[in-house]
């Protein structure tokens, strides 16, 4: 029973992706995220946006040098995080 609880409560990253451009990485960082219950039911309504544009807007990035996407889950909640780096 304990191992079953530990298995459900532990978290893991299921995807980690980098994309680069010819622009320098720069000094600004922007992050956006979106959460889903059981991987398909959006949590938080339409206020969440895990897109590149939302991450750029959050960090004030106008020239993207590097992007990073992470999908994290613990079996109940899935979180998609997009991070952009640039100037």
N, C-alpha and C positions, 0 to 999 in steps of 0.2 A: 504494500500500500504506500509506504514511504517513497519508494522509487518511482511509483506512478505519479505522486504529487510533485516530486522533484522534476520529473520529465515534463510535466505540464507547466511548471512555473519557471523553468529555465528558458533563456532566450537564445536566439541564434540569428546570425546574419545570413540570409539566403542568397543575396546577390550584392556584388560590389563592382561598380563599373566606372572607369575613367574615360574621358574623352578630352583630347587636346586640340588646340588651334595653333595658328602661327603667331598669335599675339603673346606678349609676355604675361606671366602669371599675375603680376601686379600685387597691390597691397590691400585690396578690398575683397571682402568675402560676404556672400549672401546665401541664405539658407531658406528653403521652403519645405513644408512637409504635409502629408495627408495620412490620416489613420482610417483603417477599416476594421470592422468587427467580423471575425471569421473569414477575413480575406476578401469579402465582397460587399458588406454593408457599410457605406460611408458613415463615419462618426464626425459630428460637428457640422453637418450641413454643407452648404455651398461655400462657406467661408474658407475652407481649406483648399489649397492649390499647391501641388508639388511640382509645378512646371518650372522650366528654365526662366521664363519671363518673370514669374513671381519671385524667384530667388535673386535675379538681377535687381529687381525693384527694391527688395528688402535690404540689399547691401549697397545700393547705389552703383552697381557695376554697369558700365556702358560698353566696355570691350572685354569680352570673355577670353581668358587664356586657358582655363582648365575647368572641366565640370566633373562632378562626382555624384553618382546615384547609389544609394544604399537602400535595400529592402530588409527590414528587420521584423521578426515575428516571434511570439511566444506561444503560438497555438491558438490563441483567442484574438489577439489584436495584431494587425499587420501595419507597419509604419513605413511609408516611402519617404525618403529624405533626399532632396536635391540640393547640392552645394555648388556654387560657382565661385571662381577665383578670377580676378582681373583688375582692371582700372576703371 
